[in-house]
Amino acid sequence: MASDNVTNTTDGSFSSDVLESDTPVLVDFWATWCGPCKAIAPHVEAVADELAGKARVVKMDIDSNPQTPAKYGIRSIPTLLVFKGGEVVDQLVGNPGSKSKIADLLGRHV
């Protein structure tokens, strides 16, 4: 079941959803055909629920939104980027294998 604390962003809304956010934002770059992306989705949702109000979590489908992933050099998915103050402050590429690694990635910037 999808979390109410995870939203989708697009090339058009990325600036307002992520770069202008007052709180840290975890961006999950993914695609529907990506098995590892599907595997980490429950972990990403759990982290979004745990840090609700302290941070935001958004997902971006790279197939529907090619401009933003290209701008940030996304070459492999899943890729998780943490933005704070409009800048990338942390990243994780690939399946981390556990929710705790995703929680640590975002949690150190809250």
ZIVENQUI-V362129 format. One record per residue. N is the residue number from 1. RES is the residue in one letter. NEAR is the number of other ideal C-beta (glycine too) atoms within 8 Angstrom. Layout:
# ZIVENQUI-V362129
n=N res=RES near=NEAR
n=N res=RES near=NEAR
This chain:
# ZIVENQUI-V362129
n=1 res=M near=2
n=2 res=A near=5
n=3 res=S near=10
n=4 res=D near=4
n=5 res=N near=8
n=6 res=V near=13
n=7 res=T near=8
n=8 res=N near=8
n=9 res=T near=13
n=10 res=T near=9
n=11 res=D near=8
n=12 res=G near=4
n=13 res=S near=8
n=14 res=F near=13
n=15 res=S near=7
n=16 res=S near=7
n=17 res=D near=12
n=18 res=V near=14
n=19 res=L near=8
n=20 res=E near=7
n=21 res=S near=10
n=22 res=D near=2
n=23 res=T near=8
n=24 res=P near=14
n=25 res=V near=14
n=26 res=L near=17
n=27 res=V near=13
n=28 res=D near=15
n=29 res=F near=12
n=30 res=W near=13
n=31 res=A near=9
n=32 res=T near=6
n=33 res=W near=4
n=34 res=C near=10
n=35 res=G near=6
n=36 res=P near=10
n=37 res=C near=12
n=38 res=K near=7
n=39 res=A near=7
n=40 res=I near=13
n=41 res=A near=10
n=42 res=P near=7
n=43 res=H near=11
n=44 res=V near=15
n=45 res=E near=13
n=46 res=A near=11
n=47 res=V near=14
n=48 res=A near=14
n=49 res=D near=9
n=50 res=E near=7
n=51 res=L near=13
n=52 res=A near=7
n=53 res=G near=3
n=54 res=K near=7
n=55 res=A near=11
n=56 res=R near=12
n=57 res=V near=17
n=58 res=V near=14
n=59 res=K near=12
n=60 res=M near=15
n=61 res=D near=10
n=62 res=I near=12
n=63 res=D near=7
n=64 res=S near=5
n=65 res=N near=13
n=66 res=P near=8
n=67 res=Q near=7
n=68 res=T near=11
n=69 res=P near=11
n=70 res=A near=8
n=71 res=K near=6
n=72 res=Y near=8
n=73 res=G near=5
n=74 res=I near=10
n=75 res=R near=3
n=76 res=S near=6
n=77 res=I near=11
n=78 res=P near=13
n=79 res=T near=11
n=80 res=L near=14
n=81 res=L near=11
n=82 res=V near=15
n=83 res=F near=14
n=84 res=K near=9
n=85 res=G near=5
n=86 res=G near=7
n=87 res=E near=6
n=88 res=V near=8
n=89 res=V near=9
n=90 res=D near=10
n=91 res=Q near=8
n=92 res=L near=10
n=93 res=V near=7
n=94 res=G near=8
n=95 res=N near=7
n=96 res=P near=10
n=97 res=G near=4
n=98 res=S near=7
n=99 res=K near=9
n=100 res=S near=6
n=101 res=K near=10
n=102 res=I near=16
n=103 res=A near=12
n=104 res=D near=8
n=105 res=L near=13
n=106 res=L near=16
n=107 res=G near=8
n=108 res=R near=7
n=109 res=H near=10
n=110 res=V near=9
